[in-house]
């Protein structure tokens, strides 16, 4: 980890050439073993929507677009914000970091203001070195705060198994583990089932106010049944699969998905918890 962070700092200490349509105030720094790029879209308004493309070149080589990025990158980025943030989980894409130049390209794709020009604006400019364009610390902190909250813990249940817990990591690619249990007990019988599940999470879209992640996982559901009149009992298990969406709003995360158990069929999965 120390070697990776040192390599990042060394790479980012050099000049970063960035070209854009209307990009201003580029700043590049490290956040753990990730690279954080902050920027502004000069003169933009909340009625405008942009395509934002991040590419980079190492040691003067060919440009490529990092794959494991999250934040204000991609299609339909809304204009008018004070600052935008992109996080690149760099060592998910490359094994080593050389001297890096970043290129942020912004294209206006739609303007809801009818008085504005209907055709996309196109221009290009060279941006100054990162250390000469640092945004205010409070602005940078406010923008990246949402992306810094990654670890979550939440209540996790379904219609048939209403009690459970889920914990995991919400990065560009993350992971989670969960369990749910339910059942019923009366004077005639006892029926209890427990379903542990593990899987992956994937960042889809977001900004400083919210993020949306998908999740999918596999597990096993164990069922125990006891009949009290004839004193019969048995235990069985079923393959379980699930998929759905997790939304992050501030410190809160909300989950909605579908669980499928062999033999029993589909069930609704839901949850609510906190992100740290």
Phi, psi and omega in degrees: 000317180299318179299319181294313182296318178300318178297321178296312181299319180295318181293321185276354178284347179272168182298138179246108179276124183228128178249150183201172173280303179223033184279138178224162170051052177290137172221133180237127175210182182253151176222094189067232177259026177244160175253131179248126177245121174247148183202169173240155171251102188296133175071010182279160178232167182291349178272357184255147179234137187234152164263123180246126181241128175253127174225165180209164179226135178249127181055035179074011181282187181295150178288149171213157180262119177302142183269321186266068178242154177214161180111218186273069180214146182107204186271156172059044172278123185281136179281179173090357180274156182290325184205148180238150184227135171238133174247131178244117174280080200298320185280001167281337182257325183227154179275328181225153180250121175261195178291121192249135167244133181253148178228119178250118182247129182237125178240127175285121182251338181201141176228115183284349176280113186295338181279350181278158177302141183277338182267147180300143175278144180222124176203168181215141179212154176269134182262147182292171181296149186306317185292348179264003185227029186290123174290165180303144184299326180291323178296313181297319180295317182295321182291319186271354185302318181297320182286337181285339179275108188241318185280133180232153171220134187207155166296141183216116182218175174221175181296324181268337179232082191283355182244134180178177183213146178223137176224151180177194185231127180251085174249197174302309165240131180222196182212167177202161172223145182210163170214149177223148175215157180196187179147192178206153179224128173220190184287347183257328188203161174230131180224114183233138175223148182226134184231099170275141183220146174222148182189197185242152173243153181218125176296136180248304183200159177172175172213198183290347181264327183209162172221152177234126179238147170262158176217153176206141183204169178231153179196192181226134177255123180256130181237132177239129182233137176224126177259120191275342181281310182260004176056048175251149179207157177201160177230136181220168177219156182222148175286136181238138174226149181211157177201154180174201185232144174236122177257139178245122176234105184063237178269359187258139172234140181236137184235138175215129181197192181230134175250142177233123177248129174302139182086315184269333179094202189272153179211154180277135178248138180212159181192163177208140182191203186234151177242135184243000000 
